[in-house]
Amino acid sequence: MDKPLVSVVIPTHNRKEKLARLVRSILKSDYPKDKLEIIIVDDASTDGTYEYIKRLFPQVKVIRNSKEMLVSESRNIGIRASKGKYVFLIDDDNIVDKNTIKELVEFMEAHPEVGVAGPIMYFLGDPTRIWCAGIKRNYWITITKLIGFNTRDNGQYKEPYESEDFPNAFIVRREVFEKVGLFNSRLFPIHYEEGDFCQRVKKAKYKIMVIPVAKVWHDISLPERSKASGFHIKSPLRAYYAVRSRILFHALWSKNVVQRLVAFLASLAIIAYYVVITLKSTIAYKHEILRSMFKGIIDGLRLMREVISFSRALEQKKNEDLCLS
């Protein structure tokens, strides 16, 4: 049987060596090479990424952003340029197992009710230690739990199971984008963009599944080495969006006013914890990070009113449609 075309979309910024390592692993996949379309979106890198990748991999399509757009819009640019029945989105600091794409596609082909599927992701620095085996999220206290985080893979995950969403690496059925749209790059340029997207996917009645036989190794700091990195507050830009996006995500996806209020107060408590971690860290520019967090709170509050109004308008339209039907 003919295999469907898979578009692999990779956003990247100033990590050309890691990017090349990822592309090499994809090219070793047990999936027909003529059914793989690799699209790299170079998000205005300054390290010569575009020329480097074009020279090493002339068969790969590279799109260069003239200015930094961040991950959501970079993914959107790659998706718009893609042609595959499936789009495999993966960040540049990964290595994929040779069977991963094949296993994900075969599962999706056999389960049309599934809109998004992802692998189990391990720490590259400790290849049998799990970084993320799916997501569980508490919408009251705003805690996002990485399933299996920091545990050994002892075969505890065998059969596919549902997840809230995926960070870092996941495959999407093209028809899903046609039904729910692309990533919301205005509200969630980075952080919580996958959560927002997958909420819309679930509202469209698709399932989101973890496929344990599919594996990815993520080049991320081990938790004992860097708490700031684990909470995405290692730079002013990341700290700003980690705070702003948390506030906006829970404002948008809370079920009612009470949950929204509790979630906002919980977010402030977690942000206070971020402040403590930052103050205790050895980061030289910690005061810039703290200023970025404060700005994230202010901008989150400013945009929250717009998000709540939008959410109410959608709910009203839904009720009007029900009355007409």
C-alpha positions in Angstrom: 0.0 0.0 0.0 1.2 3.5 -0.8 2.4 5.4 2.3 0.9 9.0 2.7 3.1 12.0 2.4 4.4 13.3 5.7 5.6 16.9 6.0 8.2 17.4 8.8 8.1 21.0 9.9 11.0 22.2 12.1 11.2 25.8 13.4 14.7 26.8 14.4 16.7 29.7 15.7 20.5 29.8 16.1 21.0 26.1 16.7 22.4 24.9 13.4 24.4 22.0 14.8 21.5 20.6 16.7 19.3 21.1 13.7 21.6 19.2 11.5 21.7 16.4 14.0 17.9 16.2 13.9 17.7 16.2 10.1 20.2 13.4 10.0 18.1 11.3 12.3 15.0 12.0 10.2 16.8 10.9 7.1 17.6 7.6 8.8 13.8 7.0 9.4 12.3 3.7 8.3 9.8 5.7 6.2 10.0 6.0 2.4 12.3 9.0 1.6 10.1 10.0 -1.3 7.2 10.3 1.1 9.0 12.6 3.5 9.0 16.4 3.0 11.3 18.2 5.4 10.6 21.9 5.8 12.8 24.0 8.0 11.7 27.5 9.1 14.7 29.5 10.0 13.4 32.1 12.4 15.9 34.9 11.5 18.9 33.1 12.8 22.2 35.0 13.0 24.5 32.0 13.1 24.4 31.1 9.3 21.8 28.4 9.8 20.2 29.0 6.3 23.4 28.6 4.3 24.7 25.8 6.6 21.6 23.6 6.1 21.3 24.4 2.4 24.8 23.2 1.9 24.5 20.0 4.0 21.0 19.0 2.9 20.1 20.4 -0.6 17.0 18.1 -0.7 15.5 20.0 2.3 13.3 23.0 1.9 14.4 25.9 4.0 12.3 29.0 4.6 14.0 32.0 6.2 12.0 34.6 8.2 13.3 38.1 7.7 12.6 38.9 11.3 12.1 36.7 14.4 8.5 35.5 14.5 8.8 32.9 17.3 7.7 29.3 17.3 3.9 29.5 16.7 4.1 31.6 13.5 7.2 29.8 12.3 5.2 26.5 12.6 2.3 28.2 10.8 4.6 29.3 7.9 5.9 25.7 7.6 2.4 24.2 7.7 1.2 26.6 5.0 4.1 25.6 2.8 3.6 21.8 3.4 1.7 19.3 1.2 1.5 16.2 3.4 -1.5 14.3 4.6 0.2 14.5 8.0 2.4 17.2 9.4 5.0 16.2 12.0 6.0 19.2 14.0 9.3 18.9 15.9 11.6 21.3 17.6 15.2 21.5 16.5 16.8 20.1 19.7 15.7 16.6 19.2 16.7 13.2 17.7 14.0 10.9 16.4 14.0 7.1 16.6 14.1 5.5 13.1 10.6 4.0 13.7 8.9 7.1 15.1 7.4 8.6 12.0 6.3 5.2 10.7 4.7 4.2 14.0 2.8 7.5 14.3 1.5 7.4 10.7 0.4 3.8 10.9 -1.5 4.6 14.1 -3.2 7.7 12.5 -4.1 5.7 9.4 -5.8 3.1 11.5 -7.6 5.6 13.8 -9.3 8.4 11.9 -10.9 9.7 15.1 -7.4 10.8 16.3 -6.4 14.3 15.3 -3.0 14.6 17.1 -0.6 11.9 18.2 2.9 12.1 19.8 5.8 10.0 21.0 7.3 9.4 24.4 10.1 11.9 24.8 13.3 11.1 26.7 16.2 13.2 28.0 19.0 13.0 25.4 21.5 13.3 28.3 20.0 10.2 30.0 18.3 8.2 27.2 16.2 5.9 29.3 14.9 8.7 31.5 11.5 10.1 30.4 11.1 13.8 29.9 7.4 13.7 28.7 5.0 10.9 28.1 2.0 13.1 27.6 0.4 16.0 29.4 -2.1 16.3 32.3 -3.3 19.8 33.2 -5.2 21.1 36.3 -7.4 23.9 35.2 -8.0 25.1 38.7 -4.4 25.4 40.1 -2.9 25.8 36.6 -0.3 23.0 37.1 0.8 21.3 33.9 2.2 17.8 34.6 4.5 16.0 32.2 3.4 12.4 32.5 6.3 10.1 33.5 8.6 13.1 34.1 12.1 12.1 35.4 11.2 8.4 35.7 12.9 5.4 34.0 11.2 3.7 31.2 10.6 0.2 32.5 7.9 -0.7 29.9 5.2 0.9 32.0 3.7 2.5 28.9 2.6 -0.1 26.4 -0.8 0.7 24.9 -1.7 4.1 23.4 -3.5 6.5 25.8 -5.0 10.0 25.7 -3.1 13.2 26.5 -4.2 16.9 26.9 -1.6 18.0 24.3 2.1 17.7 23.5 5.1 19.9 23.6 8.1 19.6 21.4 7.1 16.8 18.9 3.7 15.6 17.6 2.0 14.7 14.4 -1.2 16.3 13.1 -3.8 15.2 10.5 -4.0 17.9 7.8 -7.8 18.0 7.9 -7.5 19.1 11.6 -5.8 22.3 10.5 -8.5 22.9 8.0 -11.2 22.5 10.7 -9.7 24.3 13.7 -7.1 26.6 12.1 -3.4 27.0 12.8 -1.5 28.0 16.0 -2.7 31.2 17.6 0.5 33.2 17.1 -1.0 36.5 18.4 -2.0 35.3 21.8 0.5 32.4 22.2 3.6 33.2 20.1 5.5 30.8 22.5 4.4 28.8 25.5 0.9 27.2 25.8 0.5 27.4 22.0 0.2 23.6 21.8 -2.3 23.6 24.7 -4.5 26.2 23.0 -4.3 24.3 19.7 -5.2 21.0 21.2 -8.1 22.4 23.1 -9.6 23.4 19.8 -8.8 20.0 18.4 -10.7 18.3 21.2 -13.6 20.7 20.7 -13.7 19.5 17.1 -14.3 15.9 18.6 -10.8 14.5 17.7 -8.7 12.5 20.2 -5.1 13.3 21.2 -3.1 10.2 21.8 0.4 9.1 23.1 1.9 6.3 21.0 4.5 4.6 23.3 6.3 2.7 20.5 7.3 6.1 19.0 10.3 7.7 20.7 12.1 11.0 20.6 15.2 12.2 22.6 15.1 15.9 23.7 18.3 17.8 24.2 17.1 19.6 27.4 18.9 20.1 30.7 18.4 17.4 33.3 16.1 18.6 36.1 18.9 18.4 38.7 21.0 20.8 36.7 18.7 23.7 36.0 15.3 24.5 37.6 15.1 27.8 35.7 15.4 25.9 32.4 12.7 23.5 33.4 10.2 26.3 34.1 11.1 28.2 30.9 12.5 31.2 32.7 16.1 31.1 31.6 15.9 34.2 29.5 13.9 37.5 29.6 11.9 36.6 26.4 11.0 33.1 27.7 10.1 34.4 31.2 7.8 37.1 29.7 5.8 34.6 27.7 5.9 31.9 30.3 4.0 34.3 32.6 1.8 36.0 30.0 0.7 32.9 28.2 -0.2 31.1 31.5 -2.6 33.9 32.4 -4.1 34.1 28.9 -4.5 30.3 28.5 -6.4 29.8 31.7 -8.5 32.9 31.0 -9.5 31.5 27.7 -10.0 27.8 28.6 -11.5 28.0 32.1 -15.0 26.6 32.3 -16.6 29.4 34.3 -16.0 32.6 36.2 -15.1 30.8 39.4 -12.5 28.6 37.8 -11.1 31.6 35.9 -10.6 33.5 39.2 -9.1 30.6 41.0 -6.8 29.9 38.1 -5.6 33.5 38.0 -4.8 33.5 41.7 -3.0 30.2 41.3 -1.0 31.7 38.4 0.1 34.6 40.6 1.3 32.1 43.3 3.3 30.1 40.7 4.8 33.3 39.2 5.9 34.2 42.8 7.6 30.8 42.9 9.3 31.7 39.6 10.6 34.9 41.2 12.1 32.9 44.1 13.8 30.4 41.7 15.2 33.3 39.7 16.6 35.1 42.8 18.3 31.9 43.9 19.7 31.2 40.5 23.2 32.1 39.3 21.9 33.8 36.1 23.8 37.0 35.6 20.8 38.9 34.1 18.2 37.8 36.7 16.9 41.4 37.2 16.0 41.6 33.4 14.1 38.3 33.8 12.2 39.7 36.9 11.3 42.8 34.9 10.1 40.6 32.0 7.9 38.6 34.4 6.3 41.7 35.8 5.6 43.0 32.2 4.1 39.6 31.4 1.7 40.0 34.3 0.7 43.5 33.2 0.2 42.5 29.5 -1.5 39.3 30.5 -4.1 41.3 32.5 -4.5 43.8 29.6 -5.1 41.0 27.1 -7.2 38.9 29.4 -10.2 41.2 29.1 -10.0 40.8 25.3 -9.8 37.0 25.7 -12.7 36.8 28.0 -14.9 38.9 25.7 -13.9 36.7 22.8 -14.7 33.6 24.8 -18.2 35.0 25.8 -18.9 35.9 22.2 -18.1 32.3 21.1 -20.4 30.9 23.8 -23.2 33.2 22.9 -22.9 32.2 19.2 -22.9 28.6 20.2 -26.1 29.1 22.2 -27.8 31.0 19.3 -26.9 28.2 16.9 -28.5 25.7 19.3 -31.6 27.7 19.5 -31.9 27.9 15.7 -31.3 24.2 15.2 
